[in-house]
């Protein structure tokens, strides 16, 4: 059984087997849903030791412009930057679990989890945030409105607690992104233990609850706004 056949089997097993699938070409899987939703065009990544990149996604879109979702597995890893490109192109991207979630929505390509909506609404409504975008599946670059405040790169976790090992694992997983913060989007998170904070300090990142992270973004902007203008002197 190849990867596409395995994905097709899992899709048809989901939701009481209300979906029907059929292969098309080498990588495409057509998922037939209810008449009101219409079919979804899914590209299944084959096993590869090389990560699926943003350039690879562009190539898929050029070849299959009607694609709704690109699904990968542990044996077909997706590079961090590819998620940003997928957002720009308006295409769904992720794991089998992400695909099954997206298939429950009329617009598969734009389906977002409630957690992602919560995160992005929080950033969009923040007065100090000028812009933001995903730089990995669960990481964002946040551009602050104040020039001197710059940008923040944050990894989002759903966990309400983190061990020192989990902190270091998140940092290692996103090392190429040069993150400076880890924030929990879990409403039950009220803080982290001393071991987790110590591991974060050693790794050069800050740990936050979601509320504390948004507050810190506001503080960074406020400090810049109250900074006196540079003295240019006179001649």
BAZA-22442 format. One record per atom (N, C-alpha, C): y, z, x; residue in one letter. Coordinates in steps of 0.02 Angstrom, whole numbers, padded with zeros to 5 digits, always signed. Layout:
# residues N
YZXA;...
This chain:
# residues 235
-00060+00000+00042X;+00000+00000+00000X;+00062+00000+00044X;+00106-00049+00034X;+00168-00050+00073X;+00222-00007+00039X;+00279-00003+00072X;+00332+00042+00048X;+00354+00023-00022X;+00365-00041-00035X;+00388-00062-00102X;+00337-00044-00156X;+00274-00054-00141X;+00222-00037-00190X;+00221+00038-00205X;+00231+00078-00152X;+00232+00150-00161X;+00292+00171-00204X;+00350+00142-00190X;+00411+00158-00229X;+00401+00136-00301X;+00373+00077-00312X;+00361+00053-00381X;+00315+00100-00419X;+00264+00125-00386X;+00218+00171-00418X;+00253+00236-00438X;+00294+00263-00392X;+00330+00325-00407X;+00381+00315-00463X;+00414+00257-00464X;+00463+00243-00516X;+00428+00240-00584X;+00372+00206-00588X;+00337+00198-00652X;+00306+00264-00675X;+00291+00309-00628X;+00264+00374-00646X;+00318+00421-00672X;+00380+00407-00658X;+00435+00452-00676X;+00453+00444-00750X;+00482+00498-00777X;+00507+00497-00847X;+00454+00473-00896X;+00393+00494-00888X;+00341+00475-00936X;+00326+00400-00936X;+00335+00369-00877X;+00319+00297-00869X;+00358+00253-00918X;+00422+00268-00926X;+00464+00226-00969X;+00491+00165-00933X;+00483+00163-00867X;+00506+00106-00828X;+00448+00059-00813X;+00465-00004-00806X;+00417-00055-00783X;+00449-00090-00723X;+00409-00104-00673X;+00436-00136-00613X;+00399-00201-00598X;+00434-00244-00562X;+00402-00305-00538X;+00435-00324-00471X;+00395-00345-00423X;+00423-00365-00358X;+00454-00434-00362X;+00502-00445-00318X;+00534-00511-00314X;+00553-00522-00241X;+00533-00578-00213X;+00546-00592-00143X;+00510-00542-00098X;+00541-00528-00040X;+00508-00485+00009X;+00522-00411+00000X;+00582-00393-00022X;+00601-00323-00026X;+00627-00299-00093X;+00640-00345-00139X;+00672-00327-00202X;+00621-00300-00252X;+00642-00248-00289X;+00603-00221-00344X;+00647-00222-00406X;+00626-00257-00457X;+00662-00258-00521X;+00635-00201-00564X;+00680-00157-00584X;+00659-00100-00627X;+00685-00114-00697X;+00637-00126-00742X;+00655-00137-00813X;+00662-00069-00847X;+00719-00059-00880X;+00732+00004-00913X;+00739-00008-00988X;+00778+00031-01022X;+00788+00019-01093X;+00832-00042-01103X;+00829-00075-01160X;+00871-00134-01171X;+00946-00119-01164X;+00966-00057-01180X;+01038-00041-01176X;+01061-00032-01103X;+01014-00014-01059X;+01032-00005-00989X;+01024-00068-00949X;+00974-00108-00964X;+00963-00169-00927X;+00926-00156-00862X;+00903-00209-00828X;+00864-00200-00767X;+00908-00179-00708X;+00876-00146-00660X;+00910-00126-00598X;+00879-00165-00541X;+00922-00190-00496X;+00899-00228-00439X;+00898-00181-00378X;+00838-00167-00354X;+00829-00118-00300X;+00801-00152-00238X;+00831-00138-00181X;+00804-00163-00117X;+00768-00105-00083X;+00704-00115-00066X;+00663-00064-00035X;+00659-00077+00040X;+00681-00029+00080X;+00680-00037+00152X;+00609-00027+00178X;+00587-00072+00221X;+00521-00067+00250X;+00521-00016+00307X;+00463+00006+00328X;+00458+00054+00383X;+00490+00024+00446X;+00528+00067+00480X;+00562+00045+00540X;+00579+00104+00584X;+00574+00095+00648X;+00594+00148+00695X;+00669+00146+00707X;+00702+00094+00683X;+00774+00084+00693X;+00811+00101+00628X;+00866+00137+00633X;+00905+00155+00574X;+00935+00095+00539X;+00940+00100+00473X;+00972+00049+00432X;+01047+00060+00436X;+01084+00012+00463X;+01155+00020+00478X;+01200-00012+00425X;+01265-00001+00433X;+01314-00032+00389X;+01311-00108+00394X;+01300-00134+00455X;+01293-00207+00464X;+01231-00233+00428X;+01177-00194+00428X;+01117-00213+00392X;+01130-00215+00316X;+01169-00168+00292X;+01187-00166+00221X;+01228-00227+00202X;+01275-00246+00245X;+01315-00306+00233X;+01270-00367+00228X;+01220-00370+00272X;+01173-00427+00271X;+01133-00429+00206X;+01112-00371+00182X;+01075-00367+00119X;+01119-00392+00062X;+01181-00370+00061X;+01227-00390+00007X;+01242-00465+00009X;+01245-00493+00068X;+01257-00565+00074X;+01197-00605+00047X;+01138-00577+00059X;+01077-00611+00037X;+01062-00597-00037X;+01077-00536-00060X;+01062-00515-00129X;+01125-00484-00158X;+01174-00523-00176X;+01238-00496-00199X;+01234-00453-00262X;+01182-00461-00301X;+01176-00423-00364X;+01141-00356-00355X;+01127-00336-00293X;+01091-00274-00280X;+01129-00214-00309X;+01091-00168-00341X;+01119-00106-00368X;+01107-00047-00323X;+01049-00046-00289X;+01030+00013-00251X;+00985-00007-00192X;+00997+00024-00135X;+00954+00016-00076X;+00919+00082-00064X;+00853+00083-00064X;+00816+00145-00058X;+00777+00147+00008X;+00784+00203+00043X;+00748+00213+00105X;+00701+00272+00099X;+00658+00280+00149X;+00611+00335+00151X;+00615+00368+00220X;+00574+00419+00231X;+00574+00451+00297X;+00553+00402+00352X;+00515+00352+00334X;+00494+00303+00384X;+00541+00244+00387X;+00596+00246+00349X;+00647+00194+00353X;+00715+00229+00350X;+00735+00263+00404X;+00795+00304+00405X;+00860+00264+00396X;+00909+00298+00367X;+00974+00267+00354X;+01027+00299+00399X;+01065+00259+00435X;+01116+00285+00480X;+01173+00318+00439X;+01204+00368+00469X;+01257+00405+00434X;+01311+00358+00407X;+01337+00313+00449X;+01395+00273+00429X;+01380+00225+00373X;+01316+00213+00359X;+01297+00166+00307X;+01318+00191+00238X;+01321+00257+00230X;+01341+00285+00165X;+01414+00269+00149X;+01456+00272+00199X;+01526+00253+00188X;+01531+00180+00167X;+01494+00138+00201X;+01496+00066+00184X;+01470+00054+00114X;+01418+00090+00094X;+01391+00083+00026X;+01444+00103-00026X;+01481+00157-00012X;+01534+00178-00058X;+01588+00124-00063X;+01606+00094-00007X;+01657+00041-00008X;+01633-00019-00048X;+01569-00036-00040X;+01541-00094-00075X;+01523-00080-00147X;+01520-00016-00165X;+01502+00002-00233X;+01427-00006-00247X;+01386+00014-00199X;+01313+00007-00204X;+01281+00076-00195X;+01229+00089-00234X;+01191+00151-00226X;+01149+00148-00163X;+01142+00205-00130X;+01104+00209-00067X;+01074+00278-00060X;+01010+00281-00041X;+00981+00346-00031X;+00906+00346-00034X;+00878+00405-00049X;+00806+00416-00050X;+00776+00397-00118X;+00710+00404-00123X;+00677+00393-00187X;+00705+00440-00240X;+00715+00503-00222X;+00744+00550-00270X;+00813+00528-00294X;+00853+00502-00248X;+00920+00477-00267X;+00914+00417-00314X;+00865+00373-00301X;+00854+00315-00344X;+00834+00337-00414X;+00786+00384-00419X;+00763+00406-00484X;+00820+00437-00524X;+00865+00473-00490X;+00924+00500-00523X;+00968+00444-00548X;+00982+00394-00506X;+01027+00339-00524X;+00999+00298-00582X;+00934+00291-00586X;+00903+00250-00639X;+00914+00280-00708X;+00932+00343-00711X;+00945+00375-00776X;+01015+00359-00802X;+01054+00322-00763X;+01122+00305-00782X;+01129+00230-00796X;+01173+00214-00841X;+01182+00143-00859X;+01203+00103-00798X;+01250+00129-00759X;+01273+00096-00698X;+01239+00128-00638X;+01184+00099-00617X;+01145+00128-00563X;+01186+00131-00498X;+01224+00079-00485X;+01260+00074-00422X;+01311+00130-00412X;+01342+00154-00466X;+01396+00203-00459X;+01376+00274-00480X;+01312+00285-00493X;+01290+00351-00515X;+01303+00404-00461X;+01331+00460-00482X;+01344+00516-00436X;+01317+00580-00465X;+01289+00622-00424X;+01264+00686-00448X;+01321+00731-00470X;+01306+00782-00509X;+01358+00828-00532X;+01388+00864-00472X;+01348+00878-00421X;+01374+00911-00361X;+01424+00866-00325X;+01407+00803-00318X;+01452+00757-00284X;+01517+00748-00324X;+01512+00745-00389X;+01572+00740-00431X;+01616+00802-00421X;+01584+00860-00419X;+01619+00924-00409X;+01656+00923-00342X;+01622+00901-00289X;+01652+00900-00223X;+01711+00851-00221X;+01700+00791-00244X;+01751+00739-00239X;+01810+00752-00286X;+01797+00782-00344X;+01853+00801-00387X;+01895+00856-00354X;+01861+00903-00321X;+01898+00956-00287X;+01943+00929-00232X;+01919+00880-00195X;+01960+00850-00142X;+02015+00806-00172X;+01998+00768-00224X;+02047+00723-00254X;+02106+00761-00286X;+02092+00820-00312X;+02144+00858-00347X;+02182+00905-00300X;+02162+00908-00238X;+02195+00953-00190X;+02262+00923-00169X;+02314+00962-00178X;+02382+00937-00164X;+02391+00919-00090X;+02354+00951-00046X;+02363+00939+00025X;+02320+00883+00053X;+02276+00854+00011X;+02231+00802+00035X;+02259+00733+00019X;+02268+00694+00071X;+02293+00626+00062X;+02238+00576+00047X;+02179+00588+00074X;+02123+00544+00062X;+02059+00573+00090X;+02002+00545+00070X;+01938+00569+00096X;+01886+00515+00085X;+01831+00520+00122X;+01776+00473+00115X;+01714+00501+00147X;+01657+00479+00123X;+01594+00502+00153X;+01584+00469+00221X;+01561+00508+00268X;+01544+00482+00334X;+01469+00492+00348X;+01435+00520+00299X;+01362+00529+00300X;+01342+00546+00229X;+01279+00554+00217X;+01256+00569+00149X;+01289+00632+00122X;+01294+00684+00163X;+01323+00747+00141X;+01380+00769+00186X;+01418+00722+00212X;+01475+00739+00255X;+01535+00697+00236X;+01594+00727+00243X;+01657+00694+00225X;+01708+00700+00281X;+01749+00648+00286X;+01810+00654+00326X;+01867+00663+00277X;+01906+00715+00286X;+01962+00731+00242X;+02027+00721+00280X;+02070+00678+00253X;+02135+00665+00284X;+02187+00707+00248X;+02221+00749+00287X;+02271+00794+00258X;+02339+00760+00255X;+02380+00780+00207X;+02444+00748+00196X;+02494+00759+00252X;+02490+00817+00284X;+02535+00833+00339X;+02510+00800+00403X;+02556+00766+00438X;+02536+00728+00498X;+02503+00772+00550X;+02534+00829+00565X;+02507+00872+00618X;+02442+00906+00598X;+02429+00911+00532X;+02369+00944+00508X;+02307+00901+00522X;+02317+00835+00526X;+02264+00789+00546X;+02209+00781+00496X;+02147+00779+00520X;+02089+00769+00477X;+02037+00824+00489X;+01994+00832+00440X;+01938+00879+00447X;+01874+00840+00432X;+01821+00857+00469X;+01755+00828+00457X;+01708+00884+00438X;+01683+00881+00377X;+01644+00936+00350X;+01576+00912+00323X;+01525+00951+00338X;+01459+00940+00309X;+01452+00987+00250X;+01429+00961+00193X;+01421+01001+00133X;+01348+01020+00124X;+01335+01083+00111X;+01268+01106+00097X;+01265+01137+00027X;+01208+01131-00006X;+01199+01162-00072X;+01175+01234-00066X;+01156+01256-00006X;+01129+01323+00003X;+01184+01376-00003X;+01168+01431-00034X;+01217+01485-00040X;+01213+01533+00019X;+01160+01527+00059X;+01153+01565+00120X;+01128+01519+00175X;+01145+01534+00237X;+01122+01495+00294X;+01100+01542+00350X;+01044+01527+00380X;+01024+01563+00440X;+01057+01531+00500X;+01054+01565+00557X;+01081+01536+00618X;+01046+01471+00635X;+00980+01469+00625X;+00943+01408+00639X;+00963+01350+00595X;+00977+01365+00531X;+00998+01312+00484X;+01067+01285+00503X;+01111+01329+00525X;+01177+01307+00548X;+01170+01259+00607X;+01130+01279+00656X;+01122+01238+00715X;+01087+01172+00699X;+01042+01173+00650X;+01007+01112+00629X;+01056+01063+00597X;+01101+01088+00555X;+01151+01045+00523X;+01198+01014+00575X;+01218+01055+00624X;+01262+01030+00677X;+01226+00977+00717X;+01163+00988+00735X;+01125+00940+00774X;+01115+00875+00736X;+01100+00880+00672X;+01089+00821+00630X;+01151+00776+00627X;+01210+00807+00630X;+01273+00770+00624X;+01313+00769+00689X;+01279+00779+00745X;+01313+00786+00809X;+01358+00725+00824X;+01335+00665+00808X;+01373+00605+00824X;+01438+00601+00784X;+01445+00640+00731X;+01505+00637+00689X;+01560+00685+00711X;+01545+00728+00759X;+01594+00777+00783X;+01623+00818+00726X;+01580+00848+00687X;+01603+00888+00630X;+01638+00952+00654X;+01683+00978+00613X;+01716+01040+00631X;+01707+01095+00579X;+01668+01079+00526X;+01658+01130+00474X;+01594+01117+00436X;+01566+01171+00409X;+01510+01168+00362X;+01532+01209+00302X;+01526+01181+00242X;+01547+01215+00181X;+01492+01213+00129X;+01483+01268+00093X;+01434+01270+00040X;+01467+01255-00027X;+01438+01208-00064X;+01464+01191-00130X;+01433+01234-00184X;+01388+01279-00165X;+01353+01321-00213X;+01399+01376-00239X;+01410+01379-00304X;+01455+01431-00331X;+01432+01502-00316X;+01366+01510-00301X;+01340+01577-00287X;+01355+01599-00216X;+01380+01554-00175X;+01395+01572-00105X;+01458+01615-00102X;+01452+01673-00073X;+01509+01718-00066X;+01527+01731+00006X;+01488+01705+00052X;+01501+01714+00123X;+01435+01706+00161X;+01439+01713+00227X;+01380+01704+00269X;+01373+01763+00316X;+01312+01774+00338X;+01297+01830+00381X;+01324+01822+00451X;+01327+01877+00489X;+01354+01875+00558X;+01316+01828+00604X;+01249+01822+00595X;+01210+01778+00638X;+01230+01705+00627X;+01240+01687+00563X;+01260+01618+00547X;+01330+01604+00575X;+01376+01651+00568X;+01443+01641+00595X;+01442+01637+00671X;+01401+01677+00702X;+01396+01676+00775X;+01369+01608+00798X;+01318+01582+00763X;+01290+01517+00781X;+01343+01462+00772X;+01382+01468+00718X;+01434+01418+00705X;+01487+01420+00760X;+01507+01479+00780X;+01558+01485+00833X;+01532+01454+00898X;+01469+01467+00914X;+01440+01439+00975X;+01436+01363+00972X;+01428+01337+00911X;+01424+01264+00902X;+01492+01232+00894X;+01545+01272+00888X;+01613+01245+00882X;+01631+01223+00812X;+01600+01254+00761X;+01617+01236+00691X;+01634+01300+00653X;+01666+01290+00595X;+01683+01346+00551X;+01636+01344+00490X;+01621+01403+00462X;+01581+01408+00402X;+01625+01429+00343X;+01615+01396+00286X;+01657+01412+00228X;+01616+01411+00163X;+01637+01451+00115X;+01619+01438+00045X;+01664+01380+00023X;+01649+01349-00033X;+01689+01292-00055X;+01761+01313-00070X;+01769+01370-00103X;+01837+01394-00119X;+01876+01408-00056X;+01843+01437-00006X;+01877+01453+00057X;+01895+01390+00095X;+01852+01340+00091X;+01867+01277+00126X;+01929+01243+00096X;+01934+01240+00030X;+01992+01210-00001X;+02055+01251+00016X;+02049+01316+00017X;+02106+01358+00034X;+02129+01346+00106X;+02080+01335+00151X;+02098+01323+00221X;+02133+01256+00229X;+02112+01206+00190X;+02147+01142+00192X;+02220+01151+00172X;+02231+01192+00120X;+02300+01205+00098X;+02340+01242+00150X;+02308+01289+00186X;+02343+01327+00238X;+02363+01282+00296X;+02319+01234+00314X;+02335+01189+00369X;+02396+01146+00353X;+02400+01123+00291X;+02457+01082+00270X;+02521+01125+00267X;+02515+01186+00240X;+02573+01230+00234X;+02601+01247+00303X;+02558+01260+00351X;+02581+01277+00418X;+02619+01219+00449X;+02596+01158+00437X;+02630+01100+00464X;+02698+01090+00432X;+02701+01102+00365X;+02764+01092+00329X;+02817+01142+00351X;+02796+01201+00373X;+02844+01252+00394X;+02857+01252+00469X;+02825+01205+00504X;+02836+01201+00576X;+02905+01169+00588X;+02947+01197+00631X;+03013+01168+00643X;+03007+01099+00675X;+03053+01054+00661X;+03049+00988+00690X;+03058+00992+00766X;+03028+00945+00802X;+03033+00947+00875X;+03105+00935+00898X;+03124+00969+00952X;+03191+00961+00980X;+03192+00900+01025X;+03233+00852+01006X;+03235+00790+01045X;+03289+00790+01098X;+03334+00838+01095X;+03388+00842+01145X;+03441+00789+01132X;+03491+00788+01173X;+03545+00738+01167X;+03566+00715+01235X;+03594+00656+01236X;+03618+00628+01300X;+03690+00606+01292X;
